[in-house]
Amino acid sequence: MFQFTRHEVKLPHKSVDYCFETWSRPLWGWIIDHLLNPDIVRQFEWDAQRVERYDGKDFTRVYTEPWTGNRFWEVQVRSGNLF
């Protein structure tokens, strides 16, 4: 498990130095933790989706999540892993 690390950020403003405490952890570690957790990994969307709405006359593309975007779709089509 990747631990959080404390950082202190100092910002000068109008001749006064303000100090803020922040916490972070490595992004790659956060990803690995999620991929190794069976309760979380089941919630991931692994495939691109095209979502459309019908207004009674025409279909209109709807973008609601990252996996409904064009780039996600194009990458998956090019890799040959679409459905």
PDB file as gemmi writes it, atoms N, CA and C in Angstrom:
CRYST1    1.000    1.000    1.000  90.00  90.00  90.00 P 1                      
ATOM      1  N   MET A   1       0.852  -1.184   0.000  1.00  0.00           N  
ATOM      2  CA  MET A   1       0.000   0.000   0.000  1.00  0.00           C  
ATOM      3  C   MET A   1       0.896   1.245   0.000  1.00  0.00           C  
ATOM      4  N   PHE A   2       0.587   2.174  -0.835  1.00  0.00           N  
ATOM      5  CA  PHE A   2       1.364   3.399  -0.948  1.00  0.00           C  
ATOM      6  C   PHE A   2       0.850   4.425   0.061  1.00  0.00           C  
ATOM      7  N   GLN A   3       1.776   4.989   0.785  1.00  0.00           N  
ATOM      8  CA  GLN A   3       1.431   5.909   1.858  1.00  0.00           C  
ATOM      9  C   GLN A   3       1.368   7.358   1.375  1.00  0.00           C  
ATOM     10  N   PHE A   4       0.612   8.149   2.094  1.00  0.00           N  
ATOM     11  CA  PHE A   4       0.554   9.582   1.831  1.00  0.00           C  
ATOM     12  C   PHE A   4       1.819  10.243   2.384  1.00  0.00           C  
ATOM     13  N   THR A   5       2.251  11.296   1.705  1.00  0.00           N  
ATOM     14  CA  THR A   5       3.412  12.069   2.125  1.00  0.00           C  
ATOM     15  C   THR A   5       2.987  13.502   2.393  1.00  0.00           C  
ATOM     16  N   ARG A   6       3.461  14.041   3.506  1.00  0.00           N  
ATOM     17  CA  ARG A   6       3.124  15.419   3.880  1.00  0.00           C  
ATOM     18  C   ARG A   6       4.062  16.384   3.164  1.00  0.00           C  
ATOM     19  N   HIS A   7       3.494  17.468   2.637  1.00  0.00           N  
ATOM     20  CA  HIS A   7       4.260  18.528   1.982  1.00  0.00           C  
ATOM     21  C   HIS A   7       3.826  19.863   2.561  1.00  0.00           C  
ATOM     22  N   GLU A   8       4.768  20.757   2.657  1.00  0.00           N  
ATOM     23  CA  GLU A   8       4.465  22.103   3.121  1.00  0.00           C  
ATOM     24  C   GLU A   8       4.665  23.058   1.943  1.00  0.00           C  
ATOM     25  N   VAL A   9       3.643  23.833   1.640  1.00  0.00           N  
ATOM     26  CA  VAL A   9       3.710  24.789   0.541  1.00  0.00           C  
ATOM     27  C   VAL A   9       3.680  26.195   1.125  1.00  0.00           C  
ATOM     28  N   LYS A  10       4.699  26.978   0.794  1.00  0.00           N  
ATOM     29  CA  LYS A  10       4.769  28.352   1.290  1.00  0.00           C  
ATOM     30  C   LYS A  10       4.496  29.316   0.146  1.00  0.00           C  
ATOM     31  N   LEU A  11       3.575  30.227   0.378  1.00  0.00           N  
ATOM     32  CA  LEU A  11       3.212  31.205  -0.638  1.00  0.00           C  
ATOM     33  C   LEU A  11       3.285  32.612  -0.064  1.00  0.00           C  
ATOM     34  N   PRO A  12       4.079  33.466  -0.706  1.00  0.00           N  
ATOM     35  CA  PRO A  12       4.114  34.858  -0.252  1.00  0.00           C  
ATOM     36  C   PRO A  12       2.941  35.641  -0.833  1.00  0.00           C  
ATOM     37  N   HIS A  13       2.348  36.487  -0.003  1.00  0.00           N  
ATOM     38  CA  HIS A  13       1.251  37.331  -0.468  1.00  0.00           C  
ATOM     39  C   HIS A  13       1.271  38.632   0.332  1.00  0.00           C  
ATOM     40  N   LYS A  14       1.476  39.714  -0.361  1.00  0.00           N  
ATOM     41  CA  LYS A  14       1.495  41.043   0.271  1.00  0.00           C  
ATOM     42  C   LYS A  14       2.417  41.067   1.494  1.00  0.00           C  
ATOM     43  N   SER A  15       3.636  40.653   1.271  1.00  0.00           N  
ATOM     44  CA  SER A  15       4.713  40.647   2.270  1.00  0.00           C  
ATOM     45  C   SER A  15       4.447  39.714   3.461  1.00  0.00           C  
ATOM     46  N   VAL A  16       3.508  38.813   3.336  1.00  0.00           N  
ATOM     47  CA  VAL A  16       3.249  37.804   4.373  1.00  0.00           C  
ATOM     48  C   VAL A  16       3.421  36.430   3.735  1.00  0.00           C  
ATOM     49  N   ASP A  17       4.149  35.546   4.389  1.00  0.00           N  
ATOM     50  CA  ASP A  17       4.306  34.176   3.906  1.00  0.00           C  
ATOM     51  C   ASP A  17       3.245  33.280   4.541  1.00  0.00           C  
ATOM     52  N   TYR A  18       2.461  32.659   3.695  1.00  0.00           N  
ATOM     53  CA  TYR A  18       1.442  31.726   4.171  1.00  0.00           C  
ATOM     54  C   TYR A  18       1.955  30.306   3.957  1.00  0.00           C  
ATOM     55  N   CYS A  19       1.704  29.461   4.918  1.00  0.00           N  
ATOM     56  CA  CYS A  19       2.165  28.086   4.848  1.00  0.00           C  
ATOM     57  C   CYS A  19       0.946  27.155   4.862  1.00  0.00           C  
ATOM     58  N   PHE A  20       0.910  26.245   3.893  1.00  0.00           N  
ATOM     59  CA  PHE A  20      -0.208  25.304   3.770  1.00  0.00           C  
ATOM     60  C   PHE A  20       0.319  23.879   3.824  1.00  0.00           C  
ATOM     61  N   GLU A  21      -0.350  23.059   4.578  1.00  0.00           N  
ATOM     62  CA  GLU A  21      -0.014  21.647   4.666  1.00  0.00           C  
ATOM     63  C   GLU A  21      -0.827  20.888   3.629  1.00  0.00           C  
ATOM     64  N   THR A  22      -0.167  20.087   2.823  1.00  0.00           N  
ATOM     65  CA  THR A  22      -0.856  19.265   1.831  1.00  0.00           C  
ATOM     66  C   THR A  22      -0.356  17.826   1.952  1.00  0.00           C  
ATOM     67  N   TRP A  23      -1.155  16.922   1.470  1.00  0.00           N  
ATOM     68  CA  TRP A  23      -0.796  15.506   1.481  1.00  0.00           C  
ATOM     69  C   TRP A  23      -0.966  14.941   0.080  1.00  0.00           C  
ATOM     70  N   SER A  24      -0.069  14.058  -0.317  1.00  0.00           N  
ATOM     71  CA  SER A  24      -0.182  13.436  -1.632  1.00  0.00           C  
ATOM     72  C   SER A  24       0.359  12.017  -1.561  1.00  0.00           C  
ATOM     73  N   ARG A  25       0.076  11.270  -2.579  1.00  0.00           N  
ATOM     74  CA  ARG A  25       0.655   9.946  -2.731  1.00  0.00           C  
ATOM     75  C   ARG A  25       0.900   9.719  -4.211  1.00  0.00           C  
ATOM     76  N   PRO A  26       1.821   8.847  -4.569  1.00  0.00           N  
ATOM     77  CA  PRO A  26       2.133   8.631  -5.985  1.00  0.00           C  
ATOM     78  C   PRO A  26       0.905   8.142  -6.764  1.00  0.00           C  
ATOM     79  N   LEU A  27       0.648   8.746  -7.897  1.00  0.00           N  
ATOM     80  CA  LEU A  27      -0.512   8.379  -8.703  1.00  0.00           C  
ATOM     81  C   LEU A  27      -0.457   6.911  -9.129  1.00  0.00           C  
ATOM     82  N   TRP A  28       0.715   6.447  -9.518  1.00  0.00           N  
ATOM     83  CA  TRP A  28       0.837   5.057  -9.959  1.00  0.00           C  
ATOM     84  C   TRP A  28       0.475   4.101  -8.818  1.00  0.00           C  
ATOM     85  N   GLY A  29       0.872   4.417  -7.612  1.00  0.00           N  
ATOM     86  CA  GLY A  29       0.525   3.588  -6.464  1.00  0.00           C  
ATOM     87  C   GLY A  29      -0.971   3.556  -6.218  1.00  0.00           C  
ATOM     88  N   TRP A  30      -1.622   4.704  -6.396  1.00  0.00           N  
ATOM     89  CA  TRP A  30      -3.081   4.783  -6.233  1.00  0.00           C  
ATOM     90  C   TRP A  30      -3.772   3.884  -7.264  1.00  0.00           C  
ATOM     91  N   ILE A  31      -3.266   3.903  -8.494  1.00  0.00           N  
ATOM     92  CA  ILE A  31      -3.841   3.065  -9.558  1.00  0.00           C  
ATOM     93  C   ILE A  31      -3.663   1.590  -9.220  1.00  0.00           C  
ATOM     94  N   ILE A  32      -2.467   1.212  -8.818  1.00  0.00           N  
ATOM     95  CA  ILE A  32      -2.200  -0.186  -8.473  1.00  0.00           C  
ATOM     96  C   ILE A  32      -3.097  -0.644  -7.324  1.00  0.00           C  
ATOM     97  N   ASP A  33      -3.239   0.179  -6.308  1.00  0.00           N  
ATOM     98  CA  ASP A  33      -4.120  -0.169  -5.179  1.00  0.00           C  
ATOM     99  C   ASP A  33      -5.540  -0.450  -5.659  1.00  0.00           C  
ATOM    100  N   HIS A  34      -6.038   0.350  -6.600  1.00  0.00           N  
ATOM    101  CA  HIS A  34      -7.390   0.147  -7.113  1.00  0.00           C  
ATOM    102  C   HIS A  34      -7.491  -1.113  -7.970  1.00  0.00           C  
ATOM    103  N   LEU A  35      -6.489  -1.366  -8.786  1.00  0.00           N  
ATOM    104  CA  LEU A  35      -6.521  -2.547  -9.644  1.00  0.00           C  
ATOM    105  C   LEU A  35      -6.425  -3.847  -8.845  1.00  0.00           C  
ATOM    106  N   LEU A  36      -5.797  -3.794  -7.684  1.00  0.00           N  
ATOM    107  CA  LEU A  36      -5.655  -4.985  -6.854  1.00  0.00           C  
ATOM    108  C   LEU A  36      -6.813  -5.182  -5.886  1.00  0.00           C  
ATOM    109  N   ASN A  37      -7.737  -4.246  -5.848  1.00  0.00           N  
ATOM    110  CA  ASN A  37      -8.886  -4.343  -4.949  1.00  0.00           C  
ATOM    111  C   ASN A  37     -10.082  -4.895  -5.740  1.00  0.00           C  
ATOM    112  N   PRO A  38     -10.491  -6.140  -5.484  1.00  0.00           N  
ATOM    113  CA  PRO A  38     -11.569  -6.744  -6.284  1.00  0.00           C  
ATOM    114  C   PRO A  38     -12.912  -6.018  -6.166  1.00  0.00           C  
ATOM    115  N   ASP A  39     -13.153  -5.353  -5.042  1.00  0.00           N  
ATOM    116  CA  ASP A  39     -14.418  -4.632  -4.884  1.00  0.00           C  
ATOM    117  C   ASP A  39     -14.469  -3.374  -5.751  1.00  0.00           C  
ATOM    118  N   ILE A  40     -13.324  -2.773  -5.987  1.00  0.00           N  
ATOM    119  CA  ILE A  40     -13.270  -1.547  -6.782  1.00  0.00           C  
ATOM    120  C   ILE A  40     -13.104  -1.854  -8.271  1.00  0.00           C  
ATOM    121  N   VAL A  41     -12.232  -2.799  -8.594  1.00  0.00           N  
ATOM    122  CA  VAL A  41     -11.912  -3.061 -10.003  1.00  0.00           C  
ATOM    123  C   VAL A  41     -13.145  -3.533 -10.780  1.00  0.00           C  
ATOM    124  N   ARG A  42     -14.109  -4.157 -10.105  1.00  0.00           N  
ATOM    125  CA  ARG A  42     -15.349  -4.585 -10.783  1.00  0.00           C  
ATOM    126  C   ARG A  42     -16.191  -3.394 -11.237  1.00  0.00           C  
ATOM    127  N   GLN A  43     -15.960  -2.222 -10.652  1.00  0.00           N  
ATOM    128  CA  GLN A  43     -16.733  -1.033 -11.001  1.00  0.00           C  
ATOM    129  C   GLN A  43     -16.146  -0.280 -12.199  1.00  0.00           C  
ATOM    130  N   PHE A  44     -14.945  -0.645 -12.631  1.00  0.00           N  
ATOM    131  CA  PHE A  44     -14.288   0.052 -13.747  1.00  0.00           C  
ATOM    132  C   PHE A  44     -14.985  -0.252 -15.066  1.00  0.00           C  
ATOM    133  N   GLU A  45     -15.003   0.709 -15.947  1.00  0.00           N  
ATOM    134  CA  GLU A  45     -15.458   0.511 -17.327  1.00  0.00           C  
ATOM    135  C   GLU A  45     -14.225   0.290 -18.175  1.00  0.00           C  
ATOM    136  N   TRP A  46     -14.114  -0.878 -18.770  1.00  0.00           N  
ATOM    137  CA  TRP A  46     -12.921  -1.221 -19.529  1.00  0.00           C  
ATOM    138  C   TRP A  46     -13.116  -1.006 -21.027  1.00  0.00           C  
ATOM    139  N   ASP A  47     -14.343  -0.875 -21.478  1.00  0.00           N  
ATOM    140  CA  ASP A  47     -14.610  -0.738 -22.908  1.00  0.00           C  
ATOM    141  C   ASP A  47     -15.219   0.610 -23.234  1.00  0.00           C  
ATOM    142  N   ALA A  48     -14.851   1.113 -24.412  1.00  0.00           N  
ATOM    143  CA  ALA A  48     -15.438   2.364 -24.900  1.00  0.00           C  
ATOM    144  C   ALA A  48     -16.914   2.137 -25.220  1.00  0.00           C  
ATOM    145  N   GLN A  49     -17.692   3.183 -25.079  1.00  0.00           N  
ATOM    146  CA  GLN A  49     -19.122   3.108 -25.390  1.00  0.00           C  
ATOM    147  C   GLN A  49     -19.530   4.320 -26.206  1.00  0.00           C  
ATOM    148  N   ARG A  50     -20.455   4.093 -27.120  1.00  0.00           N  
ATOM    149  CA  ARG A  50     -21.078   5.207 -27.825  1.00  0.00           C  
ATOM    150  C   ARG A  50     -22.506   5.309 -27.320  1.00  0.00           C  
ATOM    151  N   VAL A  51     -22.819   6.453 -26.757  1.00  0.00           N  
ATOM    152  CA  VAL A  51     -24.147   6.675 -26.191  1.00  0.00           C  
ATOM    153  C   VAL A  51     -24.860   7.700 -27.053  1.00  0.00           C  
ATOM    154  N   GLU A  52     -26.088   7.379 -27.439  1.00  0.00           N  
ATOM    155  CA  GLU A  52     -26.878   8.283 -28.267  1.00  0.00           C  
ATOM    156  C   GLU A  52     -28.255   8.473 -27.668  1.00  0.00           C  
ATOM    157  N   ARG A  53     -28.804   9.627 -27.914  1.00  0.00           N  
ATOM    158  CA  ARG A  53     -30.145   9.962 -27.440  1.00  0.00           C  
ATOM    159  C   ARG A  53     -31.027  10.191 -28.670  1.00  0.00           C  
ATOM    160  N   TYR A  54     -32.226   9.636 -28.641  1.00  0.00           N  
ATOM    161  CA  TYR A  54     -33.171   9.794 -29.751  1.00  0.00           C  
ATOM    162  C   TYR A  54     -34.248  10.780 -29.335  1.00  0.00           C  
ATOM    163  N   ASP A  55     -34.433  11.845 -30.111  1.00  0.00           N  
ATOM    164  CA  ASP A  55     -35.411  12.878 -29.764  1.00  0.00           C  
ATOM    165  C   ASP A  55     -36.739  12.708 -30.503  1.00  0.00           C  
ATOM    166  N   GLY A  56     -36.961  11.531 -31.074  1.00  0.00           N  
ATOM    167  CA  GLY A  56     -38.185  11.278 -31.833  1.00  0.00           C  
ATOM    168  C   GLY A  56     -37.968  11.445 -33.327  1.00  0.00           C  
ATOM    169  N   LYS A  57     -36.847  12.063 -33.694  1.00  0.00           N  
ATOM    170  CA  LYS A  57     -36.542  12.310 -35.097  1.00  0.00           C  
ATOM    171  C   LYS A  57     -35.106  11.910 -35.441  1.00  0.00           C  
ATOM    172  N   ASP A  58     -34.172  12.331 -34.618  1.00  0.00           N  
ATOM    173  CA  ASP A  58     -32.753  12.081 -34.890  1.00  0.00           C  
ATOM    174  C   ASP A  58     -32.045  11.529 -33.659  1.00  0.00           C  
ATOM    175  N   PHE A  59     -30.942  10.844 -33.925  1.00  0.00           N  
ATOM    176  CA  PHE A  59     -30.062  10.397 -32.857  1.00  0.00           C  
ATOM    177  C   PHE A  59     -28.957  11.433 -32.681  1.00  0.00           C  
ATOM    178  N   THR A  60     -28.656  11.767 -31.419  1.00  0.00           N  
ATOM    179  CA  THR A  60     -27.596  12.713 -31.095  1.00  0.00           C  
ATOM    180  C   THR A  60     -26.621  12.044 -30.149  1.00  0.00           C  
ATOM    181  N   ARG A  61     -25.337  12.154 -30.468  1.00  0.00           N  
ATOM    182  CA  ARG A  61     -24.303  11.563 -29.616  1.00  0.00           C  
ATOM    183  C   ARG A  61     -24.251  12.306 -28.286  1.00  0.00           C  
ATOM    184  N   VAL A  62     -24.131  11.548 -27.193  1.00  0.00           N  
ATOM    185  CA  VAL A  62     -24.085  12.108 -25.848  1.00  0.00           C  
ATOM    186  C   VAL A  62     -22.769  11.681 -25.193  1.00  0.00           C  
ATOM    187  N   TYR A  63     -22.083  12.642 -24.590  1.00  0.00           N  
ATOM    188  CA  TYR A  63     -20.829  12.377 -23.888  1.00  0.00           C  
ATOM    189  C   TYR A  63     -21.078  12.569 -22.394  1.00  0.00           C  
ATOM    190  N   THR A  64     -21.064  11.471 -21.652  1.00  0.00           N  
ATOM    191  CA  THR A  64     -21.379  11.557 -20.231  1.00  0.00           C  
ATOM    192  C   THR A  64     -20.228  11.131 -19.331  1.00  0.00           C  
ATOM    193  N   GLU A  65     -19.329  10.322 -19.834  1.00  0.00           N  
ATOM    194  CA  GLU A  65     -18.209   9.800 -19.055  1.00  0.00           C  
ATOM    195  C   GLU A  65     -16.992   9.709 -19.972  1.00  0.00           C  
ATOM    196  N   PRO A  66     -15.781   9.579 -19.411  1.00  0.00           N  
ATOM    197  CA  PRO A  66     -14.589   9.497 -20.270  1.00  0.00           C  
ATOM    198  C   PRO A  66     -14.657   8.367 -21.292  1.00  0.00           C  
ATOM    199  N   TRP A  67     -15.267   7.242 -20.939  1.00  0.00           N  
ATOM    200  CA  TRP A  67     -15.313   6.112 -21.867  1.00  0.00           C  
ATOM    201  C   TRP A  67     -16.355   6.276 -22.968  1.00  0.00           C  
ATOM    202  N   THR A  68     -17.082   7.406 -22.974  1.00  0.00           N  
ATOM    203  CA  THR A  68     -18.021   7.671 -24.072  1.00  0.00           C  
ATOM    204  C   THR A  68     -17.436   8.662 -25.074  1.00  0.00           C  
ATOM    205  N   GLY A  69     -16.207   9.085 -24.867  1.00  0.00           N  
ATOM    206  CA  GLY A  69     -15.572  10.075 -25.737  1.00  0.00           C  
ATOM    207  C   GLY A  69     -14.990   9.464 -27.000  1.00  0.00           C  
ATOM    208  N   ASN A  70     -14.740  10.304 -27.980  1.00  0.00           N  
ATOM    209  CA  ASN A  70     -14.201   9.862 -29.268  1.00  0.00           C  
ATOM    210  C   ASN A  70     -12.826   9.226 -29.137  1.00  0.00           C  
ATOM    211  N   ARG A  71     -11.958   9.840 -28.361  1.00  0.00           N  
ATOM    212  CA  ARG A  71     -10.576   9.334 -28.266  1.00  0.00           C  
ATOM    213  C   ARG A  71     -10.542   7.929 -27.673  1.00  0.00           C  
ATOM    214  N   PHE A  72     -11.303   7.697 -26.636  1.00  0.00           N  
ATOM    215  CA  PHE A  72     -11.377   6.371 -26.019  1.00  0.00           C  
ATOM    216  C   PHE A  72     -11.845   5.355 -27.062  1.00  0.00           C  
ATOM    217  N   TRP A  73     -12.868   5.715 -27.825  1.00  0.00           N  
ATOM    218  CA  TRP A  73     -13.414   4.846 -28.867  1.00  0.00           C  
ATOM    219  C   TRP A  73     -12.367   4.556 -29.942  1.00  0.00           C  
ATOM    220  N   GLU A  74     -11.679   5.606 -30.418  1.00  0.00           N  
ATOM    221  CA  GLU A  74     -10.689   5.452 -31.489  1.00  0.00           C  
ATOM    222  C   GLU A  74      -9.531   4.550 -31.074  1.00  0.00           C  
ATOM    223  N   VAL A  75      -9.058   4.710 -29.857  1.00  0.00           N  
ATOM    224  CA  VAL A  75      -7.959   3.876 -29.371  1.00  0.00           C  
ATOM    225  C   VAL A  75      -8.391   2.420 -29.308  1.00  0.00           C  
ATOM    226  N   GLN A  76      -9.589   2.173 -28.827  1.00  0.00           N  
ATOM    227  CA  GLN A  76     -10.056   0.797 -28.714  1.00  0.00           C  
ATOM    228  C   GLN A  76     -10.297   0.178 -30.082  1.00  0.00           C  
ATOM    229  N   VAL A  77     -10.837   0.939 -31.023  1.00  0.00           N  
ATOM    230  CA  VAL A  77     -11.071   0.416 -32.370  1.00  0.00           C  
ATOM    231  C   VAL A  77      -9.737   0.062 -33.022  1.00  0.00           C  
ATOM    232  N   ARG A  78      -8.746   0.951 -32.877  1.00  0.00           N  
ATOM    233  CA  ARG A  78      -7.433   0.706 -33.481  1.00  0.00           C  
ATOM    234  C   ARG A  78      -6.737  -0.497 -32.889  1.00  0.00           C  
ATOM    235  N   SER A  79      -6.963  -0.780 -31.616  1.00  0.00           N  
ATOM    236  CA  SER A  79      -6.310  -1.920 -30.975  1.00  0.00           C  
ATOM    237  C   SER A  79      -7.021  -3.234 -31.319  1.00  0.00           C  
ATOM    238  N   GLY A  80      -8.197  -3.146 -31.923  1.00  0.00           N  
ATOM    239  CA  GLY A  80      -8.922  -4.352 -32.311  1.00  0.00           C  
ATOM    240  C   GLY A  80      -9.662  -5.001 -31.167  1.00  0.00           C  
ATOM    241  N   ASN A  81      -9.851  -4.271 -30.067  1.00  0.00           N  
ATOM    242  CA  ASN A  81     -10.491  -4.852 -28.886  1.00  0.00           C  
ATOM    243  C   ASN A  81     -11.910  -4.365 -28.669  1.00  0.00           C  
ATOM    244  N   LEU A  82     -12.577  -3.948 -29.706  1.00  0.00           N  
ATOM    245  CA  LEU A  82     -13.933  -3.436 -29.543  1.00  0.00           C  
ATOM    246  C   LEU A  82     -14.907  -4.599 -29.491  1.00  0.00           C  
ATOM    247  N   PHE A  83     -15.518  -4.755 -28.340  1.00  0.00           N  
ATOM    248  CA  PHE A  83     -16.503  -5.801 -28.056  1.00  0.00           C  
ATOM    249  C   PHE A  83     -15.966  -7.115 -28.509  1.00  0.00           C  
TER     250      PHE A  83                                                      
END                                                                             
